[in-house]
């Protein structure tokens, strides 16, 4: 009605990160100004967690030893990224760094990770990093625990009765059922 003021609600629901700009035309029965152009502009913001590398190969590591390496977490988005948790699903892999509470856009953080094999075999896991919005990044991690494993064909050899000044030779089989080289440092006799 003449002399009254009203309002219209206009919403912005971004579908992607970045700036969106459109023009809105208001048409009326005003004889002087039938069309009024209004510029609409907004920025879609979203954090985006990424990790490098996306997979880790620790290679072969002796059982009881360890190898450390780093993973870089980044916020490739345009909003602050809150971080909730990071964990491995296998205890042979460990996170040595504290997870930061948040990453600003473009910011990165270095996470130190360790492989400590407890058994001699291939070991796989994944590092899961959970963001505050519930999204996550998973990094596949693999390594091989190595160890030698000596086996002997007998734990006792009986030479029986042997004449003095002669010798009897018996064979003792030695094998390695492990996945690392077996080195025999020395043989030593004890007893009479």
C-alpha positions, 0 to 999 in steps of 0.5 A: 500500500502507498506509504508502507515499507516491507521486506523480503528475505533472500537466502544464500546457500552456496554449493561450492567454496569461493565467491558467488555473485549474481544480479537480482532484478525487482520489477514493479509498477513504478512508472519511473523505475520499473526495474531495480537491479540489486547485486548479490554477493556471498562467499561459500566457505568450507574447510578441506582436510588433506594429507601427504603422502596418501600412503606410507611404505615403511619397508623392512624393519627388524623386530624390536627396532623402529623407523620414523617418518612424517605426514603433512596435514593441510587445510586446503579449504577457505575456512578454519578446520577443527581436528578431533582425533587421529589414530591407527588401527594397529599397535605396530604403528604409533603417532608421536606428535600431538594433533593440533586443535585446528588449521587455518586456511592454507596452514599445514601441520607435521605429524611424526609417525613410527613403525615398531614391528613386534612380529616378523611378517607384513603389517598393514594399518591405516591412520585415520584423522577425524575433523571436527565436522565428522569428515576424515582422511585415511592414510594406508600404512604398510611395513614388514617386520623382519627377524631370523628364526634358527631351527636345528634338526636335533637338540641332542647328538649322541656319538655313541662309543668311539675308539680313541684316536678315531672320529665319528661325524654326525650332521646337525641341520641348521635352517632359518625359517624367518624372513631375515638373514640368519648369521651364526656368530660362533659355535662354542663347546661346553662341558667335558 
